[in-house]
Amino acid sequence: MNENRTCSNSPVVIILTAILIIQLLVVLYPIAFTISAAFTKSNSLAATSIVPFPKEPSLYQFRRLLTPSDQFVKGTTDVHGTNYVHWYFNTLKVACLNTVLTVILCSLAGYIFSRFTFPFRRTVMASMVILQMFPSFIGMIATYVILWKINGLDTLWGLVLVYSAGSIPFNSWLMKGYFDTVPKELAEAAYIDGATPFTAFLRVVLPAAKPQLIFLALTSFTGPWMDFIFPRLVLRSDSKKTLAVGLFEMINNRAADNFTMFAAGALLVAVPFTILFMAGQKSLIQSLAGTGGKE
């Protein structure tokens, strides 16, 4: 007991504890300040306090944010609301469609590269790795021209097409590596029972790769959720904007009084992330641990 007390009171432990507390404060303070600004009634950040606790918490900024742009806020001096709800659903559509397409395409491609042999297999795999070495913004002009040619500019499906296609190389390699750890005997046993390769893939291999599929779904959802550069390049009309573009333009004018409303919008952005990561936390840990089901 004495040795444990001495160890816990040693200078090294005290210094490490102090460092961890400082790091925790550095991480949590911006979040606490954003929450405080979101629940502040004033439209100006100058009215917020350094101590992130509003004296009179209010839902006023959320009411401003969620009021449609074509309606007045009764009883206030506000001019118009925003299209935040519409932007939210636009982003949700893009993220969900990208998740579905990415999981389907990359799981199929990863399984094919892992289990089947065909001409130019290694060449195709090496090409996919080389593609990942170049920054994505290098091909933005070419992507813009392609979308223009196929009438994909200022459309949500154009965003989904680019996001899902761009995620294929890396995520296919990711799924291939995981499928390599799944025992081949599982699929072979299904073949003996009369299953086709596709049936064995759906009913045997995919359930064994569930942790990695959930990880892929989470990353595919969060990727386009707050992407700003590409939607800013492609989208023009207000009805097609995503959250990142809409929130940026909300505070783009430095004379605007929308910073506390921006904080409320940023706070609502985190809701899907919180729900998804809490729901898939166990599978996410299993995927990062690399457990593919070997016995």
PEJO-V421018 format. One record per backbone hydrogen bond with DSSP energy under -0.5 kcal/mol. CO is the residue of the C=O (numbers start at 1). NH is the residue of the N-H. If there is no record, write none. Layout:
CO,NH + CO,NH
//
This chain:
1,5 + 2,6 + 3,7 + 4,8 + 5,9 + 7,10 + 10,14 + 11,15 + 12,16 + 13,17 + 14,18 + 15,19 + 16,20 + 17,21 + 18,22 + 19,23 + 20,24 + 21,25 + 22,26 + 23,27 + 24,28 + 25,29 + 26,30 + 27,31 + 28,32 + 29,33 + 30,34 + 31,35 + 32,36 + 33,37 + 34,38 + 35,39 + 37,40 + 39,58 + 43,259 + 43,260 + 44,47 + 45,48 + 50,52 + 51,53 + 59,63 + 60,64 + 61,65 + 62,66 + 63,67 + 64,67 + 65,84 + 67,82 + 68,71 + 68,81 + 71,81 + 72,74 + 73,76 + 83,87 + 84,88 + 85,89 + 86,90 + 87,91 + 88,92 + 89,93 + 90,94 + 91,95 + 92,96 + 93,97 + 94,98 + 95,99 + 96,100 + 97,101 + 98,102 + 99,103 + 100,104 + 101,105 + 102,106 + 103,107 + 104,108 + 105,109 + 106,110 + 107,111 + 108,112 + 109,113 + 110,114 + 111,115 + 112,116 + 118,121 + 120,124 + 121,125 + 122,126 + 123,127 + 124,128 + 125,129 + 126,130 + 127,131 + 128,132 + 130,133 + 131,134 + 135,138 + 136,139 + 137,140 + 139,143 + 140,144 + 141,145 + 142,146 + 143,147 + 144,148 + 145,149 + 146,150 + 147,152 + 147,153 + 148,151 + 152,155 + 155,159 + 156,160 + 157,161 + 158,162 + 159,163 + 160,164 + 161,165 + 162,166 + 163,167 + 164,168 + 165,168 + 167,171 + 168,172 + 169,173 + 170,174 + 171,175 + 172,176 + 173,177 + 174,178 + 175,179 + 176,180 + 177,181 + 178,181 + 178,182 + 179,182 + 183,186 + 183,187 + 184,188 + 185,189 + 186,190 + 187,191 + 188,192 + 189,193 + 190,195 + 191,194 + 196,200 + 197,201 + 198,202 + 199,203 + 200,204 + 200,205 + 201,206 + 204,208 + 205,209 + 206,209 + 207,210 + 209,213 + 210,214 + 211,215 + 212,216 + 213,217 + 214,218 + 215,219 + 216,220 + 217,221 + 218,222 + 219,223 + 220,224 + 221,225 + 222,226 + 224,227 + 228,232 + 229,233 + 230,234 + 231,235 + 234,154 + 237,240 + 238,241 + 242,246 + 243,247 + 244,248 + 245,249 + 246,250 + 247,251 + 248,251 + 252,254 + 253,256 + 258,262 + 259,263 + 260,264 + 261,265 + 262,266 + 263,267 + 264,268 + 265,269 + 266,270 + 267,270 + 268,271 + 269,273 + 270,274 + 271,275 + 272,276 + 273,277 + 274,278 + 275,279 + 276,280 + 278,281 + 280,284 + 281,285 + 282,286 + 283,287 + 284,288 + 285,289 + 286,290 + 286,291 + 287,290 + 290,292
//
